[in-house]
Amino acid sequence: MKKPEMRSCLEMIKPYVPGKPVEEVERELGLKNVIKMASNENPLGPSLLAVEAMRSNLKKMHIYPDGNCYYLKEALAEKLNVKTDRLIFGNGSDEILSFLALVYVNPGDEAVTVAPSFSEYDFVMRLVGGSPHPVPLVGPDFSYDFEAILEAVNEKTRLVFLCSPNNPTGTTVKKKDLDAFIERLPENVLLVLDQAYIEYVEDADHPSGLDYVEQGKPVILLRTFSKLYGLAGLRIGYGIAPADIIRELNRVREPFNVNAMAQAGARAALADSYHLERSRNLVRESRKQFALGLAEMDLKAVPDQANFCFIDLKVDSREAFESLMKKGVIVRTGDIFGFPTYIRVTYGTAEQNEKFLSVLKEVLTELQ
Ligand SMILES: Cc1ncc(COP(=O)(O)O)c(C=O)c1O
């Protein structure tokens, strides 16, 4: 077949392989009530206020969405106490990661990342012909080695991606460490601080990052409605950055990148403090439930500040994954992050957590 040649930088990208829908797993394995604890979603579902707002918007679906997300932006700016020109919305925060690469990365440029971390940073760098330079997290608690991250920055570096709480480890940076790091980071490097899980953080020393934006530092914070707000299916996330950066990102944004349903749902979810508090409480309780359950199996999760945890099972996590799935629980294997004996598990409802813990006990007995 004659066709144009694919851009060579894309050879490094493997198409994303999604897991099977839960219904298909149930059909194939002849199971009912399979639980997916693999994608860090909110097990309580979306806010009912969001559902109601979306329902009442259904009849307006013949109209293009507001390309500026006017009302949502106003509501979020008020909630965060930032000016509206500091905000940009994306079709998931994933889309804003693509904007960042499109705006700031030329072919041959580099970004510093940490490993293990969220795979989208590598993806967006490869997409534009740049390359990620991963720096390992260190020690049993997967801490950030800021000296090593700074050493990895060179004249080709345009972006540094830090994720806190980090996916998949759940670990966080401390404000004083990040303050010192930003002071030493060359000014022509933009720090992308991915805060997809920030609403779950309990540690008072964790940086909100909003002060960096206010001070006009080259920093962008990325947040999402996919996790605590329970709206992953809508695809909506946002960036908070100094106005100059937002203006540049808007150059590559499609006019209608955030659909009308997402804008309506997100706006209502922002105001649903009951749902947000319930969702946060559930994670708080889940951490305790996991700590007790895992201790009985002589296991310990990496201390996390997110809605998931990373556990060293000390057995092949692919095998554990298969056995867990056959018993009706889907988790994420650690091999995709370079840690083949770990699994990443999203906290569920108390009942789901209980099922996971009891099924894990059976699986480990079988595998050991
Ligand atoms: C660290 C991190 N950033 C961003 C995202 C994606 O968020 P969104 O659904 O807004 O694209 C995820 C989703 O898993 C994530 O783990």
The ligand as a Gaussian input file, in Angstrom:
#p B3LYP/6-31G(d) Opt

LIG

0 1
 C       -0.703000      11.186000      37.523000
 C       -1.842000      11.290000      36.593000
 N       -1.984000      12.387000      35.853000
 C       -3.002000      12.520000      35.008000
 C       -3.937000      11.519000      34.862000
 C       -4.999000      11.656000      33.832000
 O       -6.011000      12.442000      34.230000
 P       -7.197000      12.789000      33.231000
 O       -8.218000      11.720000      33.398000
 O       -7.641000      14.134000      33.687000
 O       -6.631000      12.825000      31.824000
 C       -3.842000      10.362000      35.609000
 C       -4.822000       9.283000      35.429000
 O       -4.666000       8.160000      35.777000
 C       -2.750000      10.235000      36.484000
 O       -2.583000       9.132000      37.207000

